[in-house]
């Protein structure tokens, strides 16, 4: 899904104003090397780098940043990027383009009034980091908070598609004897009862996972409290799937027979966080599997919340149930995920170049403006503010005038 700036009824007038006021600026985009032990994705590919340079941006990338997605420095250099040897150099850019959330040390290296774009990953951000952002008047944007014409995040959609599809591959792998599982085939063959897959969350990830599991011959049951999502997924997948709201008695009966449970609830900008209780998980069959796709938001299950802590194993066993709790499952297919992110950045940064910079683009595009949780050092997103118990401000008070 490609990001497009929001179109209003006054779109033509707005575009004329933008073109009349366009400035010849050359922003520097910095791409630091991620901590490749836990995050192998990179924000942009060499192909996107070339397009950004053509649009007038300068791109600065830390040496070896692309190795995890099988791109050497030469690919980025040939695309017009400036390869630098240290993080300190990269973090002097006007815009820092990351995948994982910024750390305190990274913000320390940023120059005042610059911008950092990344995924939100609330449980990896500290209050001290936010306080330093406020002191330096940093603009911090989270991809999950941006929305497009259809009022959804193109970044969430792209990554959820990958995570939903790959979660079934992970389930197939972990159920096999080779990886300590029960030694069962995910799906169904003649004469043998099909594997039962339960999905909590009927969003994009849940729908894609359900489709992949059905294709293998598994029995699929999907739960969500959003009736519209359940209706949509039933319409798309037909009567082959069982759908239900999150009714405790129904959940208990289903969990007792499930072979795989996938947590795919959406938590961003939600006031209520529904998590599956430990008591329910105790009743699952020994040797069954839980896959949590929402670890960066604290997890979908009470038994996976502890895996948010640093250095906790990503695969572990509780009550005889195998748990898979990787922070971002799409990092396992980092090249595919990076290309998906790059496809969105192309049009987003092109529109930003047309408008004359980060602040002016935010002024004209509400969907982009909604992506900021810090702007000019002020907290401007209620979801993040509530998590850290910070006061929240209206971003419109800090956007530059024409």
TABELUR-V154571 format. One record per residue. N is the residue number from 1. PSI is psi in whole degrees, -180 to 180 (NA if undefined). OMEGA is omega as a letter, one per 40 degrees, with the letter a starting at -180 (* if undefined). Layout:
# TABELUR-V154571
N/PSI/OMEGA  N/PSI/OMEGA
This chain:
# TABELUR-V154571
1/127/a  2/135/i  3/134/i  4/137/i  5/146/i  6/138/i  7/123/i  8/177/i  9/-18/i  10/30/a  11/-46/a  12/-43/i  13/-43/a  14/-43/a  15/-38/i  16/-40/i  17/-41/a  18/-46/a  19/-35/a  20/-30/a  21/4/a  22/136/a  23/151/i  24/80/a  25/157/i  26/92/a  27/147/i  28/125/i  29/125/i  30/132/i  31/100/i  32/159/i  33/127/i  34/165/i  35/95/a  36/-3/i  37/-31/a  38/-16/a  39/108/a  40/-12/i  41/154/i  42/150/a  43/-39/a  44/154/i  45/169/i  46/-36/i  47/-42/i  48/-36/i  49/-46/a  50/-40/a  51/-36/i  52/-41/i  53/-41/i  54/-30/i  55/-5/i  56/-1/i  57/154/i  58/133/a  59/126/a  60/125/a  61/139/i  62/139/a  63/136/i  64/10/a  65/-31/a  66/1/a  67/-35/a  68/-21/i  69/21/i  70/39/i  71/122/i  72/170/i  73/-32/a  74/-38/i  75/-43/a  76/-39/i  77/-43/i  78/-22/i  79/-1/i  80/3/a  81/152/i  82/116/a  83/125/i  84/160/a  85/-20/a  86/154/i  87/-36/a  88/-38/i  89/-44/a  90/-41/a  91/6/i  92/3/i  93/163/i  94/-39/i  95/124/i  96/122/a  97/109/a  98/175/i  99/-56/i  100/158/a  101/147/a  102/143/i  103/170/i  104/-44/a  105/-38/a  106/-43/i  107/-33/i  108/-33/a  109/-14/a  110/148/i  111/154/a  112/146/i  113/15/i  114/-180/a  115/146/i  116/127/i  117/135/i  118/177/i  119/159/a  120/-57/i  121/62/a  122/-35/a  123/-1/i  124/-5/i  125/134/i  126/159/i  127/-34/i  128/-37/i  129/-44/i  130/-40/i  131/-39/i  132/-37/i  133/-42/i  134/-42/a  135/-39/a  136/0/a  137/48/a  138/147/i  139/120/a  140/124/a  141/139/i  142/130/a  143/-36/a  144/-22/a  145/-14/i  146/142/i  147/160/a  148/-160/a  149/-32/a  150/9/i  151/27/i  152/163/a  153/121/i  154/-29/i  155/-45/i  156/-42/a  157/-48/a  158/-48/a  159/-36/i  160/-37/i  161/-43/a  162/-45/a  163/-41/i  164/-45/a  165/-44/a  166/-24/i  167/-33/i  168/-35/i  169/-42/i  170/-43/i  171/-44/i  172/-41/a  173/-46/a  174/-19/i  175/-16/a  176/157/i  177/-28/a  178/-22/a  179/25/i  180/7/i  181/-174/a  182/-12/a  183/39/i  184/153/i  185/129/i  186/112/a  187/-142/a  188/146/i  189/158/a  190/133/i  191/-4/a  192/136/i  193/136/a  194/154/i  195/143/a  196/119/a  197/125/i  198/131/a  199/125/i  200/105/a  201/118/a  202/30/i  203/-158/a  204/-48/a  205/-43/i  206/-41/a  207/-43/a  208/-41/i  209/-42/i  210/-43/a  211/-42/a  212/-41/i  213/-41/i  214/-39/a  215/-27/i  216/-9/i  217/11/i  218/157/i  219/132/a  220/133/i  221/130/a  222/135/a  223/140/i  224/151/i  225/-2/i  226/105/a  227/-36/a  228/-40/i  229/-41/i  230/-40/i  231/-41/a  232/-44/a  233/-33/i  234/-38/i  235/-39/a  236/-38/a  237/-9/i  238/-167/a  239/3/i  240/-21/a  241/145/i  242/131/i  243/148/i  244/155/i  245/174/a  246/67/i  247/124/a  248/-45/a  249/-40/i  250/-44/i  251/-43/a  252/-45/a  253/-40/a  254/-40/a  255/-31/a  256/-27/a  257/-6/a  258/142/i  259/-35/a  260/134/i  261/125/a  262/124/i  263/117/a  264/33/i  265/151/i  266/124/a  267/-17/a  268/132/i  269/25/i  270/141/i  271/-25/a  272/126/i  273/106/a  274/123/i  275/142/i  276/131/a  277/157/i  278/-38/a  279/-37/i  280/-39/a  281/-32/i  282/-28/a  283/-2/i  284/158/i  285/143/i  286/136/i  287/-2/i  288/176/a  289/137/i  290/130/i  291/120/a  292/114/a  293/3/a  294/38/a  295/-30/a  296/-9/i  297/15/i  298/-6/i  299/156/i  300/-10/a  301/147/i  302/-29/a  303/-11/i  304/-10/a  305/-36/a  306/-24/a  307/-8/i  308/-17/a  309/147/a  310/143/i  311/12/i  312/139/i  313/144/a  314/-23/i  315/123/a  316/171/a  317/134/i  318/128/i  319/29/a  320/8/i  321/127/i  322/131/a  323/131/i  324/116/a  325/55/i  326/141/a  327/-44/i  328/107/a  329/-26/a  330/-15/i  331/-18/i  332/-21/i  333/60/a  334/-37/a  335/-46/i  336/-45/a  337/-39/a  338/-39/i  339/-40/i  340/-42/i  341/-44/a  342/-38/a  343/-33/i  344/-39/a  345/-32/a  346/-56/a  347/-32/a  348/-46/a  349/-27/i  350/-44/i  351/-36/i  352/-40/i  353/-38/i  354/-36/a  355/-18/i  356/20/i  357/176/a  358/-52/a  359/-43/a  360/-36/i  361/-41/i  362/-33/i  363/-37/a  364/-18/a  365/105/a  366/-34/i  367/-41/i  368/-43/a  369/-33/a  370/-16/a  371/-17/a  372/132/i  373/-21/i  374/133/i  375/125/a  376/34/i  377/5/a  378/140/i  379/124/a  380/14/i  381/123/a  382/-33/i  383/-47/i  384/-40/a  385/-42/a  386/-36/a  387/-38/a  388/2/a  389/47/i  390/152/i  391/149/a  392/146/a  393/162/i  394/123/a  395/-26/a  396/-23/i  397/-17/a  398/-2/a  399/142/a  400/149/i  401/173/i  402/NA/*
